[in-house]
């Protein structure tokens, strides 16, 4: 895509299929720049949350799981140290980052804002 640097993360997208290519690097960088709370770890997107306690962390994990189910794109979710939740997004079908990862990350950010999470 020649206009990749200006591309905005859409609200929704179609799921990827096996054999689809990962996102072009320039587009992935452009999308990541729109997600300041996320970082890139190799071919994944990662964000961590620290909640008040175990119950709050479990509730938050379940809220993200329901969103992932709605979008039919399922991240790795990890609850550790009793109140920390880590989210790791990547698209198994393409073996790297794809548009659904960025759509989900953007929607998780919106959900976190609605919940008053930093």
C-alpha positions in Angstrom: 0.0 0.0 0.0 1.4 3.3 -1.0 -0.6 5.3 1.6 0.3 2.9 4.5 1.7 5.6 6.8 -1.6 7.5 6.9 -3.8 4.4 7.4 -6.1 4.4 10.4 -6.9 1.2 12.3 -10.5 0.3 11.3 -13.3 -0.6 13.7 -13.7 -4.1 12.3 -12.1 -6.4 9.8 -12.5 -9.9 8.3 -10.6 -12.7 9.9 -7.4 -13.9 8.3 -7.1 -17.3 6.6 -4.1 -19.6 6.5 -1.8 -18.5 3.8 -2.6 -14.8 4.1 0.5 -12.7 4.4 1.4 -10.8 7.6 1.0 -7.0 7.5 3.7 -5.1 5.6 6.2 -3.7 8.1 5.5 0.0 7.3 1.8 -0.6 7.9 2.4 -2.5 11.1 4.6 0.4 12.4 1.9 3.0 11.4 -0.8 1.0 13.3 1.5 0.5 16.3 2.1 4.3 16.5 -1.7 4.7 17.0 -1.5 2.4 20.1 0.8 4.1 22.6 0.0 1.7 25.4 1.1 -1.3 23.4 4.5 -2.5 22.5 5.9 -4.9 20.0 7.6 -8.0 21.0 9.0 -9.7 17.9 5.9 -10.5 15.9 3.3 -9.8 18.6 1.6 -6.9 20.2 1.7 -6.8 24.0 0.0 -4.8 26.7 -0.1 -5.2 30.5 -2.6 -4.1 33.0 -2.3 -3.9 36.8 -5.6 -4.1 38.6 -6.6 -3.5 42.2 -6.8 -7.2 43.2 -7.4 -10.7 41.9 -11.1 -10.3 41.4 -10.7 -7.1 39.4 -8.0 -8.7 37.3 -10.3 -11.7 36.6 -13.2 -9.5 35.7 -11.0 -7.5 33.3 -9.6 -10.7 31.7 -13.2 -11.9 31.2 -14.3 -8.6 29.6 -11.4 -8.8 27.2 -12.2 -12.5 26.4 -15.8 -11.5 25.6 -14.6 -8.8 23.3 -12.2 -11.2 21.6 -15.1 -13.7 21.1 -17.2 -10.9 19.6 -14.5 -10.1 17.1 -13.6 -13.7 16.5 -9.9 -13.0 17.2 -8.5 -14.5 20.4 -5.3 -13.2 22.0 -3.2 -14.9 24.6 -4.4 -13.7 28.0 -2.3 -14.2 31.1 -3.2 -13.5 34.7 -0.2 -13.5 37.0 1.0 -12.1 40.3 -2.6 -12.1 41.4 -3.6 -8.8 39.8 -1.6 -8.4 36.6 -3.0 -9.2 33.2 -0.9 -9.5 30.1 -2.5 -9.5 26.6 -0.5 -10.8 23.6 -2.0 -10.5 20.1 -0.8 -12.2 17.0 -2.4 -14.0 14.2 -1.7 -17.7 14.2 -3.0 -18.2 10.6 -0.3 -15.8 9.2 2.4 -16.5 11.8 2.7 -12.8 12.7 0.9 -9.6 12.9 -2.2 -9.0 10.9 -5.0 -6.4 10.8 -7.2 -8.2 13.3 -4.4 -7.8 16.0 -4.5 -4.1 15.7 -8.3 -3.9 15.5 -8.5 -6.0 18.8 -5.8 -3.9 20.4 -7.7 -0.7 19.6 -10.9 -2.1 20.9 -9.2 -3.3 24.1 -7.9 0.3 24.6 -11.4 1.7 24.2 -12.8 -0.9 26.6 -10.0 0.0 29.1 -10.9 3.7 28.8 -14.5 2.9 29.4 -13.5 1.0 32.6 -11.3 3.8 33.8 -8.1 1.8 33.4 -4.8 3.5 32.6 
